[in-house]
Amino acid sequence: MPAKKYHVELTVAERSMLEQMLRRGTHSARRLTRARILLKAADGLRDDESAEAVETSLPTIERTRKRFAEVRLGALMRGHVPVKSPSSTNVVRPA
């Protein structure tokens, strides 16, 4: 397995905030999943182990670690990026 490109190392304050989010459970399911991913990654679990424990896909684990490396806990706040639908100007209509 290749070495991880984005490592997750949490400060005491970050870990406390994530654990508090999970205890309260008042955030969206997506944010809580990201919080669990970051805690598992910080505990040293491999991506496949984290994916199984959190019941999500490997790409979700990888994206969350990457976002954390870029913006720290702002990774929890970033929403889902929808796939662009084809533009109506690109559609060929019969004459």
C-alpha positions as MATLAB code, in Angstrom:
seq = 'MPAKKYHVELTVAERSMLEQMLRRGTHSARRLTRARILLKAADGLRDDESAEAVETSLPTIERTRKRFAEVRLGALMRGHVPVKSPSSTNVVRPA';
ca = [
       0.000    0.000    0.000;
       1.464    3.406   -0.945;
       2.326    5.916    1.742;
      -0.387    8.359    2.689;
      -0.067   11.708    0.998;
      -2.204   13.615    3.507;
      -1.596   12.873    7.181;
      -4.068   13.821    9.897;
      -2.594   15.057   13.147;
      -5.109   16.720   15.449;
      -4.365   19.251   18.147;
      -5.895   18.634   21.566;
      -8.460   21.377   20.870;
      -9.390   19.904   17.463;
      -9.816   16.407   18.896;
     -11.943   17.785   21.727;
     -14.151   19.684   19.278;
     -14.667   16.619   17.075;
     -15.486   14.383   20.042;
     -17.919   16.996   21.345;
     -19.649   17.161   17.944;
     -20.113   13.398   17.999;
     -21.419   13.377   21.586;
     -23.982   16.075   20.881;
     -25.000   14.720   17.466;
     -26.683   17.971   16.465;
     -24.806   18.386   13.178;
     -25.632   16.978    9.776;
     -24.873   13.321    9.100;
     -22.232   14.363    6.567;
     -20.362   16.503    9.136;
     -20.534   13.765   11.754;
     -19.162   11.249    9.248;
     -16.287   13.597    8.423;
     -15.583   14.047   12.138;
     -15.428   10.263   12.629;
     -13.142    9.945    9.586;
     -10.706   12.524   10.977;
     -10.650   10.889   14.413;
      -9.993    7.447   12.903;
      -7.243    8.837   10.665;
      -5.620   10.631   13.601;
      -5.695    7.361   15.565;
      -3.587    5.784   12.826;
      -6.158    3.578   11.106;
      -5.517    2.745    7.458;
      -7.965    4.134    4.925;
      -9.619    0.772    4.332;
     -10.034    0.252    8.089;
     -11.507    3.742    8.483;
     -13.884    3.192    5.571;
     -15.158   -0.016    7.133;
     -15.473    1.494   10.624;
     -17.293    4.601    9.396;
     -19.226    2.702    6.716;
     -18.232    4.933    3.835;
     -16.150    4.699    0.666;
     -12.388    4.995    0.273;
     -12.714    8.098   -1.949;
     -14.667    9.815    0.853;
     -11.883    9.007    3.317;
      -9.236   10.312    0.914;
     -11.149   13.522    0.110;
     -11.734   14.256    3.793;
      -8.044   13.790    4.667;
      -7.050   15.999    1.728;
      -9.501   18.735    2.749;
      -8.245   18.559    6.327;
      -4.657   19.018    5.109;
      -5.764   22.083    3.135;
      -8.143   23.835    5.550;
      -7.975   21.924    8.867;
     -11.426   21.720   10.495;
     -12.883   23.768    7.654;
     -12.979   20.372    5.947;
     -16.058   19.607    8.028;
     -17.888   22.649    6.756;
     -17.337   22.140    3.042;
     -20.502   20.892    1.401;
     -21.046   18.316   -1.272;
     -19.895   19.494   -4.705;
     -22.576   18.513   -7.211;
     -21.682   17.149  -10.602;
     -22.418   19.642  -13.367;
     -25.264   18.693  -15.612;
     -24.900   19.248  -19.366;
     -25.647   22.757  -20.436;
     -28.728   23.237  -22.570;
     -26.592   25.169  -25.062;
     -24.585   22.008  -25.784;
     -27.644   19.960  -26.669;
     -28.155   19.368  -30.366;
     -31.820   19.659  -31.270;
     -33.274   18.275  -34.487;
     -34.366   20.929  -36.979;
];
